[in-house]
Each structure stands twice: as structure tokens, then as C-alpha cells.
Amino acid sequence: MYTPKPLNTDRIRLPEELLELTEQIASNVHDVWAKGRMEEGWVYGEAKDPAAKTTPLLVPYDKLPESEKEYDRRTALETLKMILLLGYTIEKKEDNS
């Protein structure tokens, strides 16, 4: 039987600039998911129907229900916290070109 064992990131506190990055990552997570579904033949539909490959979640991130955004935010937040927990650092280049 599978027992999930995520790293415990409870003690990791993200600096403000990384907290702000969370929303951008969450939006990108959704876009990656949506692109993958579309490549698999899924389309927008009022209800999720795996047989017909329809889902109401194939919309831009800002049109998602808050509960779905929260799922993507949690993924982004936990990923950032895991990176720091493992001893990596994240820094923004001054010139992003």
C-alpha cells in the first residue's frame, strides 16, 4: 500500500519576495496542466467527463474557482519550501533579459 511521505516543510518560512512568486508559479502550474490535457484531447465542458474528455477547468488561471487556485498555490508553496529545506537558494537576477 502506498503511503505518501512528503518532506516536512513546516519550519520553512519564505521571504516576502518568494511568497509573491508563489502566485506566478501557481498560474504556470495550471497552464502546464491545461496544455497537457489539451494535448491529450481534453476540451472545455460544463462538467468533468473523462469519457468525453471534458472539464470545466480548462480556463485561464484567473477564471478558476478559488478552491482550484488554492490547490495550485499549495503545490507552488510546497515546492519553494522544499527547495529551501534541501539547502538551495533562490535569487532573482537584477536584469531578467
Buried (B, 14 or more C-beta within 10 A) or exposed (E): EEEEEEEEBEEBEBEEEBEEBBBEBBBEBBEEBBEEBEEEEBEEBEEEEEEEBBBBBBBEBEEBEEEBBEBBBEBBBBEBBBBBBEEEEEEEEEEEE
